[in-house]
Each structure stands twice: as C-alpha cells, then as structure tokens.
C-alpha cells in the first residue's frame, strides 16, 4: 500500500498512473495499491493493477476526514488491515498485526 498526499481530483486512471511513475518513481502496474487524498482529507482515490486492467476507486467521507499517516519521501506503506481501517474512516494507527510464533517442526 502506498499513500500519496495530494489528490489530483481531475485525474483519472492514466493521469494517476503517470503521477506514480513520474513523481513517485514507482511502477503503477506492480500490484501495489496507490492511494491519493484530497487536501481536506475527506476524499480518497486509489488505483491498482489487478492483472487485467487498471482499477480506480473513489471514496468521500460525509462528516469526517481520513486519519492520514506521516509520509516520508512521498510514500507510506500500510499493512492490508491498516488500509482497511483507513478506508473505513477509522484510525488505522490502532490496528496492529498479530505476532504469531512459528510452530516447532513436527517430529
């Protein structure tokens, strides 16, 4: 999951993919989800390559804003559960991955 600060409201699939390549120096067709937000943090656009085409989704919160992580060098990574919380409008920082011990080999 890669998050970007500024939402380019008028950009569609191709425009956002071009931004991923030119400004973030990433590959928009690598299977990562790229998330862009509006200045007020009440709207998100995301794009990802699903193997057969470029998918774009848009979400607007009516009464709140998305809790946005600090971003370094234009990109932030989130675990899938953290992204689900962010996309639901929840505070993603409260989501922690479970620490699972590796089982001992069966004898």
C-alpha positions as CSV (number, residue, x, y, z in Angstrom):
1,X,0.0,0.0,0.0
2,X,1.5,3.3,-1.0
3,X,-0.1,6.6,0.1
4,X,0.2,10.0,-1.6
5,X,-0.7,13.3,-0.1
6,X,-2.3,15.3,-2.8
7,X,-5.4,14.2,-4.6
8,X,-5.5,15.2,-8.2
9,X,-9.3,15.4,-8.4
10,X,-9.5,15.7,-12.2
11,X,-7.1,12.9,-12.9
12,X,-8.3,9.5,-14.0
13,X,-6.6,6.2,-14.3
14,X,-4.0,7.2,-16.8
15,X,-3.2,10.5,-15.1
16,X,-2.7,8.9,-11.7
17,X,-0.6,6.1,-13.1
18,X,1.6,8.8,-14.8
19,X,2.0,10.5,-11.4
20,X,3.0,7.3,-9.8
21,X,5.7,6.9,-12.5
22,X,7.0,10.4,-12.8
23,X,6.7,11.9,-9.3
24,X,6.9,8.8,-7.0
25,X,9.3,6.9,-9.3
26,X,7.3,3.7,-8.8
27,X,5.7,1.2,-11.2
28,X,1.9,1.6,-11.2
29,X,1.5,-1.9,-12.7
30,X,3.3,-3.8,-10.0
31,X,0.2,-4.8,-8.0
32,X,0.6,-2.2,-5.3
33,X,-2.3,0.0,-4.3
34,X,-1.6,3.7,-4.7
35,X,-3.8,6.0,-2.6
36,X,-4.2,9.7,-3.2
37,X,-6.1,12.0,-0.8
38,X,-7.7,15.5,-1.0
39,X,-6.3,18.5,0.9
40,X,-9.1,18.3,3.4
41,X,-8.5,14.6,3.8
42,X,-12.2,13.8,3.3
43,X,-11.7,12.1,-0.1
44,X,-9.5,9.3,-1.4
45,X,-8.8,7.9,-4.8
46,X,-6.9,4.7,-5.3
47,X,-5.5,2.9,-8.2
48,X,-4.1,-0.6,-8.6
49,X,-3.3,-3.1,-11.4
50,X,-5.4,-6.3,-10.9
51,X,-3.6,-8.3,-13.6
52,X,-6.0,-7.5,-16.4
53,X,-6.6,-3.7,-16.1
54,X,-6.0,-0.6,-14.0
55,X,-8.7,-0.2,-11.3
56,X,-9.7,3.1,-9.7
57,X,-11.9,3.7,-6.7
58,X,-13.1,6.9,-5.0
59,X,-14.4,7.4,-1.5
60,X,-15.7,10.5,0.2
61,X,-16.5,10.7,3.9
62,X,-19.5,12.8,4.6
63,X,-18.9,14.1,8.2
64,X,-15.2,13.2,9.0
65,X,-11.8,13.1,7.5
66,X,-9.4,10.2,7.0
67,X,-6.6,9.8,9.6
68,X,-3.6,10.2,7.5
69,X,-0.2,8.7,8.3
70,X,3.1,10.7,8.2
71,X,4.6,10.4,4.8
72,X,8.3,10.3,4.1
73,X,9.6,10.8,0.5
74,X,6.1,11.0,-0.8
75,X,5.2,7.3,0.1
76,X,3.9,5.5,3.1
77,X,3.3,1.7,3.4
78,X,0.4,0.2,5.3
79,X,-0.4,-3.4,6.1
80,X,-3.7,-4.6,4.5
81,X,-5.6,-4.5,7.8
82,X,-4.4,-0.9,8.4
83,X,-5.5,0.1,4.9
84,X,-8.9,-1.4,5.5
85,X,-9.3,0.7,8.7
86,X,-8.1,3.8,6.9
87,X,-10.6,3.2,4.0
88,X,-13.4,2.7,6.5
89,X,-12.7,6.1,8.1
90,X,-11.2,4.5,11.3
91,X,-8.0,5.4,13.0
92,X,-5.6,3.0,11.2
93,X,-2.9,3.6,13.9
94,X,-4.9,1.4,16.3
95,X,-4.6,-1.7,14.1
96,X,-1.6,-3.9,14.9
97,X,-0.6,-7.1,13.3
98,X,-0.8,-10.2,15.5
99,X,2.5,-11.6,16.5
100,X,2.3,-15.3,15.7
101,X,5.0,-17.7,16.9
102,X,6.3,-20.0,14.3
103,X,5.4,-23.6,15.3
104,X,8.1,-26.0,16.0
105,X,8.6,-28.6,13.3
106,X,6.7,-31.8,13.8
107,X,8.8,-34.7,14.8
